[in-house]
Amino acid sequence: MFFLNSIMVNFMEGKIINYRRGKRTQTTNQMIIVSDDAKDIIGKDVVYTTEANREIKGKVSAKHGNKNAFRVIFEKGMPGQAIGKNVNIKN
């Protein structure tokens, strides 16, 4: 949470790393994200905004690995161009 021009902004930022995948499959509506502030974000809402200003919403479902990575289940329609882009994690 921080203030931007005296308006309280109540979200954190994360970065999409990759699709959730197995050895031979990938799940295109589930992504792995990394967040610096990783306290209690399981169950939080995540919003990815495309270049056409379309919002794709998701929810943090579980931790992924031993670092600050989490699995997010998004709505259908996540583009491959989203990998490496930032997302907003709402508090």
N, C-alpha and C positions, 0 to 999 in steps of 0.2 A: 504494500500500500504506500503510495506517495502522492504528493500534491503537484499538480500541474496548473499553473496560473490560478492558484487558490481554489482549484476544483480537486476533490479527492478522487483519485483513480484507484480502483480496487481490483487490480489484476496483477498476475505475474506473467513473465514471459518464459516460453520454452522453445525448443528447437526440434523439428522433426528429423529423426535420424534415418529411419528406414521403415519399410513395411514389416509387419510381423510375418515371419516366414519359417518354414521348415526346410528340410533337405531338398525336397522336390516341389514344394507348394509355397505360395504366398497368399496371404489374406489381405485383399486390397482395401478393406474398410477398417483395418486395425493397423495402427502405426506405433512405432516406438519413439518417444520423445525424451529429451533430457532437459532438466530444469535445475538451476543453481540452488534455488530455495526449495528443498524437497521435503519439507515438513508437512505431514497430514494433507497431501493433495489427492489421495485416493477418494474417489467419489465426486471430485470437483468437475465443473463444466469447462470444456475447452472449445475455443472458436478459432477456426482457420478462415481467413479472408482471402479469396482468390483475387487475381488481377482484375477481374470483372466486377469486383465488390460484392461477390456472392459469399455468404457466410455458410460454412459447413460446421455443424456442431457435433461435439463428441463428449465422452465422459471418461475420466481416468478410471481404469478398472483394476489394475494391479501393478505391483512393482516388477521390474524386469532386471534381473541380475543384481550385483552387489554395489553398483554405483548409483548415480542419481537418475536412472532411466525408469520410465514408466510405460505401460501399455495403455493406449487410448483406443476406444471403440467409437469410430465416427459413423455418420450417416453414409449412405451409399453415394458414390460419385467423387471420391478423393482422387485428384489427378496425380500423376507421377511427378509433375513439376513441383509438388509440395515438399518433396524431400529436400532438406537443407534450409527450408524457410521457417520463419518464426510463427508461433501460435500464442494466443492469449489464454491464460488459465485464470478463470474467475474465482474469486474468494467467496 
